[in-house]
Amino acid sequence: MSTKTPTEADILRPIQNTSKKYFILFGICALALGSFLVAWAYQLQQGLVVTGLSDWGSGGGATWGLYIGAFIWWVGIAHGGIILSAAVRLLGMDRYMPVARLAELLTIAGLSAAGFYILVHMGRPDRMVTSVLGHYHITVNNSPLVWDVTVITAYFVLTATYLSLTIRYDVSRLRDQLPDRFDPIYDGLTLGYSEKEDEIIERMVWWLALAIIIMAPLLLHGGVIPWLFAVLPGMPAWFGGVQGPQFLTIALTSAISGVILVAAGFRRAYDWEHIMTDDVFRGLLLWLGFFCLLFLWLQLQQNVVGLFKAPLDVGAAQEATLHQPIYLLSMGLVFSTLAYIFAQAIRPALFTRLRAMIAGVAVLFATLMEKILFVVEGFMHPTFELYRATPGEYFPSAIEWLSLLGTIGMVTLIFLSVSKVVPVVELHAIEHLRGDHGHEHEHEHEPVNESTKKPEVEA
């Protein structure tokens, strides 16, 4: 275990140093996003028929598929990320302070990907203006789409405010070590800043964290999105009393898995073994195991109720899901991850960072497949099948798979870009790891001399 003392220079390293690997990864992600944009342009020209999502009714199939499944997946990752960060601040979980901002950035990136999926699935993006914003006062009362847009926008604004308040503190103290080329951004972030506001901002962030924790079961992945599915009575596969808590556990398992992967990537790239220690990853794995257990338990509740003397339509839908190899694979991956986490908790020698990353990938893949299957099965087994000559079929088209790669690329690009502008690890986290809490280094509180030449840094 590293005994190095974290310094400001450590968290500034991503801003001041850029390697060939950075440009290679940036190029790969840009290519993935660009490929999907080209495919989307083709979809805009030809219509949603090129995806097969328009095929329903007598021909079977599903009007929602990977697009909506991935939308739910990204929303879950985003929602769980901000809950994780809020819990760190609200409950004083200082152990996880080094990854708190990564969780916040994951929320911003995940919500961006989810919002993008809304535009893609609408077929015509101009409908966002003509059908949603232009008639919001009418559609907000009865449109699931408008509710999605509303809660995503609300969480995005809340998270962006939450994030900018903490970044304001860091930029004001590290300003003389930051590159000149981003001065307009830093000027905007620190507009009107005074050290007298630090205590007020700390209280504001605490209250924002409390609001996020309170709103979690009621909005987005804990409430609005599962409710929007459950209130469609003709689709028994989407109805269930445990659906809200189930969605919330999926969100938290996905978010923790995402934070593990992002933190591991930054640790490897910038030698942050003394910041994002093995102890942090062990703790994240334990939380991942806890929410995996809840996830499996709620799945068991749904299966027991849906298969034992349930109404015919509910029983048929649940039985069809249970016999799907994709569903069994998803549950098997989550159970295997839980078994590994339990084993390494008993025998710590089983822990490695690589195994933690594998566990994160397994859970992310499992939750994605489960969400896509959840959406599709809801269409395959409706209560009324009067218009179905044969059972429907669905398999994601190449454009849909490209959308998944494109949004993963987009989220990665957001991290790569933000890491070149502001620290992705809070200064408070470094101060806590050093044990000085920001009071032992006078230069951190001295006013910045604007006439002093800033050191040149490598682009």
C-alpha atoms as one frame of an Amber mdcrd trajectory, in Angstrom:
protein
   0.000   0.000   0.000   1.358   3.420  -0.968   2.494   5.752   1.851   2.875
   8.839  -0.362   1.227  12.011   0.880  -1.363  13.358  -1.584  -0.672  16.867
  -2.834  -2.307  19.474  -5.047   0.128  18.454  -7.783  -1.452  14.993  -7.854
  -4.968  16.184  -8.668  -3.596  18.708 -11.182  -1.705  16.025 -13.117  -4.588
  15.235 -15.533  -4.816  18.944 -16.404  -1.102  19.523 -16.849  -0.025  16.293
 -18.542  -1.382  14.570 -21.625  -0.056  11.266 -22.942  -0.391   9.447 -26.249
  -2.763   6.997 -24.571  -5.082   9.906 -23.809  -5.248  10.907 -27.471  -5.726
   7.287 -28.554  -8.622   6.796 -26.139 -10.094  10.157 -27.128  -9.906   9.170
 -30.790 -11.540   5.768 -30.213 -14.416   7.327 -28.261 -14.857  10.084 -30.844
 -14.970   7.425 -33.573 -17.630   5.471 -31.653 -19.752   8.582 -31.169 -19.202
   9.700 -34.760 -20.245   6.292 -36.101 -23.525   6.494 -34.254 -24.141  10.078
 -35.406 -23.769   8.893 -39.008 -26.181   6.003 -38.318 -28.604   8.409 -36.626
 -28.473  10.702 -39.650 -29.485   7.715 -41.788 -32.321   6.963 -39.356 -33.513
  10.570 -39.546 -33.573  10.308 -43.326 -35.325   6.939 -43.566 -37.359   6.892
 -40.356 -37.444   4.529 -37.373 -38.390   1.708 -39.739 -34.651   1.086 -40.296
 -34.418  -0.109 -36.696 -37.447  -2.411 -36.815 -38.902  -0.602 -33.801 -41.988
   0.462 -35.739 -43.150  -3.149 -36.236 -45.970  -3.973 -33.830 -49.623  -4.935
 -33.947 -50.434  -7.944 -36.104 -46.761  -8.456 -36.990 -45.589  -8.628 -33.392
 -42.291  -7.076 -32.379 -41.743  -4.076 -30.112 -41.958  -0.333 -30.574 -39.515
   0.129 -27.700 -36.277  -1.842 -27.520 -32.622  -1.117 -26.889 -33.191   2.640
 -27.149 -35.539   2.727 -24.152 -33.713  -0.054 -22.305 -30.418   1.835 -22.589
 -32.213   5.059 -21.638 -33.366   3.453 -18.371 -29.849   2.041 -17.846 -28.150
   5.431 -18.232 -30.718   7.124 -16.014 -30.068   4.479 -13.359 -26.303   4.997
 -13.515 -26.792   8.757 -13.281 -29.296   8.542 -10.434 -27.184   6.146  -8.402
 -24.090   8.296  -8.949 -25.571  11.410  -7.372 -27.017   9.347  -4.498 -23.526
   7.972  -3.816 -22.000  11.449  -3.808 -24.807  12.873  -1.654 -24.386  10.061
   0.872 -20.655  10.815   1.140 -21.393  14.433   2.077 -24.530  13.918   4.112
 -23.381  10.936   6.180 -19.747  11.982   6.540 -18.407   8.969   4.610 -14.966
  10.553   4.238 -13.488   7.268   3.067 -15.122   7.808  -0.328 -14.335  11.504
  -0.760 -11.753  10.795  -3.514 -14.486   9.338  -5.753 -17.331  11.728  -4.841
 -16.720  14.114  -7.745 -16.326  11.201 -10.156 -19.804  10.056  -9.081 -21.161
  13.566  -9.717 -19.567  13.692 -13.167 -20.991  10.235 -13.867 -24.425  11.668
 -13.101 -23.951  14.583 -15.517 -22.615  12.259 -18.242 -25.288   9.601 -17.672
 -28.125  12.131 -17.799 -26.664  13.554 -21.010 -26.700  10.086 -22.582 -30.242
   9.430 -21.355 -31.473  12.751 -22.711 -29.811  12.005 -26.032 -31.759   8.740
 -26.242 -35.024  10.660 -25.907 -34.119  12.735 -28.958 -33.054   9.653 -30.909
 -36.197   7.678 -30.135 -38.564  10.539 -30.955 -37.730   9.995 -34.618 -37.766
  13.734 -35.298 -35.860  15.931 -32.811 -37.962  18.963 -33.746 -40.841  17.309
 -31.914 -39.085  18.201 -28.675 -39.971  21.818 -29.449 -43.263  21.444 -31.312
 -44.810  18.697 -29.153 -43.119  18.939 -25.753 -41.915  22.438 -24.968 -44.537
  24.238 -27.012 -47.421  22.509 -25.227 -45.765  21.723 -21.899 -48.652  23.053
 -19.801 -50.904  20.448 -21.431 -48.575  17.493 -21.974 -47.045  17.500 -18.468
 -50.369  16.205 -17.121 -50.600  13.079 -19.237 -47.407  12.356 -21.184 -44.813
   9.862 -19.887 -42.285  11.407 -22.281 -42.754  14.870 -20.780 -42.398  13.474
 -17.266 -39.099  11.876 -18.310 -37.868  15.153 -19.756 -38.982  17.034 -16.631
 -37.275  14.853 -14.058 -34.087  14.465 -16.117 -33.852  18.243 -16.512 -34.511
  18.753 -12.795 -31.800  16.291 -11.774 -29.357  17.713 -14.306 -29.792  21.257
 -12.950 -29.601  20.037  -9.358 -26.423  18.034 -10.002 -24.779  20.796 -12.047
 -25.442  23.278  -9.226 -24.151  20.800  -6.668 -20.996  20.160  -8.720 -20.263
  23.792  -9.560 -20.390  24.853  -5.906 -17.660  22.391  -4.941 -15.550  23.142
  -8.032 -15.727  26.859  -7.167 -13.776  26.211  -3.962 -11.061  24.223  -5.741
 -10.557  26.593  -8.658 -10.258  29.626  -6.396  -7.383  28.002  -4.466  -5.600
  26.378  -7.389  -6.082  29.219  -9.871  -2.382  30.133 -10.158  -1.571  26.518
 -11.114  -4.280  26.157 -13.757  -3.668  26.774 -17.485  -4.261  30.261 -18.894
  -6.213  28.994 -21.910  -9.223  28.155 -19.740  -9.331  31.506 -17.937 -12.824
  32.386 -19.279 -14.173  29.162 -17.759 -12.427  29.773 -14.446 -13.632  33.375
 -14.382 -17.199  32.134 -14.784 -16.831  29.467 -12.106 -15.369  31.891  -9.538
 -17.432  34.976 -10.412 -17.808  37.078  -7.264 -15.983  34.510  -5.131 -14.982
  35.363  -1.558 -13.554  33.107   1.121 -16.343  34.288   3.401 -18.788  32.219
   1.372 -17.033  28.877   2.014 -19.049  28.100   5.122 -22.283  29.095   3.410
 -21.497  26.930   0.376 -20.704  24.005   2.644 -24.162  24.303   4.196 -25.777
  24.694   0.768 -24.078  21.527  -0.482 -25.246  19.673   2.639 -28.854  20.740
   2.071 -28.652  19.847  -1.602 -27.358  16.399  -0.622 -30.269  16.013   1.791
 -32.742  17.016  -0.928 -31.235  14.448  -3.306 -31.487  11.645  -0.747 -35.108
  12.546   0.039 -36.087  12.840  -3.627 -34.378   9.581  -4.631 -37.288   7.224
  -3.863 -39.832   9.637  -5.352 -38.301  10.890  -8.582 -36.485   9.418 -11.548
 -35.302   5.822 -11.017 -36.986   5.292  -7.663 -40.352   6.659  -8.708 -41.266
   8.380 -11.955 -39.728   5.946 -14.453 -41.028   2.696 -12.870 -44.419   4.350
 -12.319 -44.651   5.344 -15.974 -44.334   1.681 -16.924 -46.525   0.291 -14.161
 -49.528   2.504 -14.937 -49.994   0.879 -18.362 -52.542  -1.809 -17.395 -52.436
  -3.619 -20.731 -48.787  -4.647 -20.199 -48.649  -7.086 -17.260 -44.866  -7.526
 -17.466 -44.488  -3.876 -16.437 -46.783  -4.057 -13.434 -45.477  -4.776  -9.969
 -45.562  -3.438  -6.444 -41.791  -3.861  -5.987 -40.903  -2.174  -9.259 -39.869
   1.160  -7.724 -37.444  -0.321  -5.155 -36.234  -2.777  -7.788 -35.349   0.014
 -10.205 -33.591   1.872  -7.381 -31.387  -1.106  -6.486 -30.502  -1.568 -10.157
 -29.549   2.118 -10.308 -27.288   1.863  -7.282 -25.556  -1.334  -8.410 -24.952
   0.181 -11.855 -23.654   3.466 -10.452 -21.259   1.861  -7.990 -19.967  -0.378
 -10.774 -19.465   2.661 -12.985 -17.601   4.549 -10.250 -15.332   1.523  -9.689
 -14.385   1.442 -13.379 -13.878   5.209 -13.701 -11.848   5.413 -10.482  -9.693
   2.463 -11.549  -9.052   4.126 -14.901  -7.924   7.418 -13.360  -5.848   5.628
 -10.731  -3.947   3.705 -13.384  -3.533   6.661 -15.737  -2.239   9.161 -13.157
  -0.576   7.005 -10.460  -3.236   7.749  -7.854  -2.659   4.620  -5.747  -2.255
   6.855  -2.688  -5.514   8.722  -3.412  -7.861   6.013  -4.684  -6.528   3.302
  -2.431  -7.437  -0.364  -2.342  -9.418   0.454   0.790 -11.745   2.650  -1.290
 -12.316  -0.152  -3.806 -12.930  -2.685  -1.027 -15.556  -0.401   0.458 -17.246
   0.164  -2.901 -17.333  -3.590  -3.463 -19.061  -4.127  -0.123 -21.723  -1.575
  -1.021 -22.054  -3.181  -4.441 -22.600  -6.549  -2.762 -25.270  -5.111  -0.469
 -27.273  -3.644  -3.344 -26.768  -6.777  -5.467 -28.341  -8.728  -2.608 -31.313
  -6.351  -2.503 -31.621  -6.524  -6.287 -31.772 -10.343  -6.285 -34.178 -10.390
  -3.355 -36.613  -8.060  -5.129 -36.322 -10.148  -8.295 -37.241 -13.186  -6.199
 -40.267 -11.322  -4.816 -41.425 -10.493  -8.334 -40.997 -14.058  -9.558 -42.749
 -15.660  -6.582 -45.754 -13.346  -6.806 -45.848 -13.474 -10.601 -45.730 -17.267
 -10.868 -47.782 -18.538  -7.904 -51.514 -18.315  -8.638 -51.151 -14.968 -10.370
 -53.701 -13.646 -12.909 -53.305 -15.425 -16.219 -51.761 -12.508 -18.103 -49.299
 -11.709 -15.296 -48.340 -15.369 -14.934 -47.771 -15.779 -18.669 -45.588 -12.677
 -18.857 -43.526 -13.627 -15.796 -43.067 -17.216 -16.964 -41.873 -15.991 -20.360
 -39.302 -13.740 -18.687 -38.077 -16.501 -16.393 -37.441 -18.781 -19.377 -35.419
 -16.181 -21.255 -31.690 -17.115 -21.402 -30.810 -13.394 -21.268 -32.681 -13.022
 -17.968 -31.026 -16.095 -16.477 -27.603 -14.852 -17.634 -28.218 -11.433 -16.035
 -29.283 -12.924 -12.724 -26.343 -15.353 -12.856 -23.845 -12.514 -13.343 -25.275
 -10.540 -10.427 -25.292 -13.662  -8.212 -21.698 -14.527  -9.194 -20.614 -10.987
  -8.354 -22.360 -11.226  -4.999 -20.690 -14.574  -4.296 -17.241 -13.120  -5.084
 -17.815 -10.059  -2.894 -18.969 -12.271  -0.027 -15.924 -14.531  -0.452 -13.416
 -11.664  -0.531 -15.066 -10.130   2.553 -14.356 -13.383   4.405 -10.944 -13.877
   2.824  -9.435 -10.455   1.982  -6.596 -12.045  -0.010  -9.110 -12.722  -2.801
  -9.425  -8.995  -3.461  -7.618  -7.450  -6.413  -8.392  -4.260  -8.282  -8.706
  -6.230 -11.514 -11.339  -8.506  -9.963 -13.192  -5.441  -8.696 -13.235  -4.074
 -12.248 -14.464  -7.409 -13.627 -17.261  -7.370 -11.043 -18.198  -3.866 -12.163
 -18.301  -4.833 -15.832 -20.370  -7.947 -15.034 -22.980  -5.948 -13.116 -23.186
  -3.217 -15.755 -23.711  -5.802 -18.505 -26.279  -7.681 -16.403 -28.323  -4.574
 -15.587 -28.254  -3.411 -19.231 -29.513  -6.768 -20.489 -32.165  -6.928 -17.767
 -33.487  -3.458 -18.660 -33.631  -4.185 -22.398 -35.432  -7.461 -21.712 -37.808
  -5.705 -19.299 -38.827  -3.240 -22.001 -39.162  -5.811 -24.797 -41.036  -8.441
 -22.786 -43.620  -5.834 -21.880 -44.534  -5.627 -25.556 -44.284  -9.333 -26.285
 -46.933 -10.395 -23.766 -49.743  -7.825 -23.562 -53.021  -8.605 -21.852 -54.980
  -8.338 -25.094 -53.502 -10.215 -28.051 -56.408  -9.860 -30.440 -54.257  -8.381
 -33.180 -51.407 -10.855 -33.003 -51.333 -13.644 -35.557 -47.963 -14.944 -34.323
 -45.756 -14.265 -31.299 -43.596 -11.179 -31.808 -39.830 -11.136 -32.179 -37.229
  -8.486 -31.539 -33.464  -8.211 -31.881 -31.581  -4.882 -31.774 -30.521  -3.544
 -35.158 -27.008  -2.408 -36.020 -28.069   1.230 -35.523 -29.266   0.449 -31.996
 -25.998  -1.293 -31.089 -24.106   1.697 -32.494 -26.199   3.956 -30.244 -24.965
   2.034 -27.218 -21.325   2.287 -28.319 -21.855   5.944 -29.213 -23.277   6.926
 -25.830 -20.525   5.015 -23.994 -18.062   6.948 -26.150 -19.856  10.202 -25.362
 -19.769   9.580 -21.599 -16.055   8.735 -21.780 -15.393  11.896 -23.809 -17.117
  13.969 -21.122 -14.747  12.552 -18.493 -11.712  13.030 -20.736 -12.676  16.626
 -21.490 -13.635  17.694 -17.966 -10.441  16.172 -16.531  -8.431  18.634 -18.667
 -10.222  21.665 -17.234 -10.978  21.084 -13.536  -9.746  18.603 -10.907 -11.782
  15.399 -10.860 -10.740  14.827  -7.247 -11.806  17.442  -4.737  -9.225  19.517
  -2.910 -11.136  18.714   0.278 -10.385  15.024  -0.312  -6.644  15.744  -0.550
  -6.792  17.900   2.582  -8.604  15.124   4.418  -6.099  12.463   3.320  -3.261
  14.705   4.504  -5.085  15.372   7.731  -4.670  19.156   7.501  -8.239  20.014
   6.406  -6.909  22.999   4.545  -5.606  24.913   7.563  -1.912  24.057   7.686
  -0.892  25.556   4.363  -1.071  29.303   4.370  -0.642  29.576   0.599  -4.035
  27.988   0.163  -5.633  31.035   1.801  -3.485  33.778   0.381  -5.106  35.935
  -2.277  -3.925  35.200  -5.794  -1.609  37.805  -7.250  -3.024  38.356 -10.721
   0.224  39.980 -11.873   2.201  36.834 -11.202   2.984  34.888 -14.351   1.287
  31.498 -14.325   3.523  28.542 -15.103   3.263  27.201 -18.625   1.776  23.737
 -18.771   1.769  21.148 -21.488  -1.410  21.102 -23.521
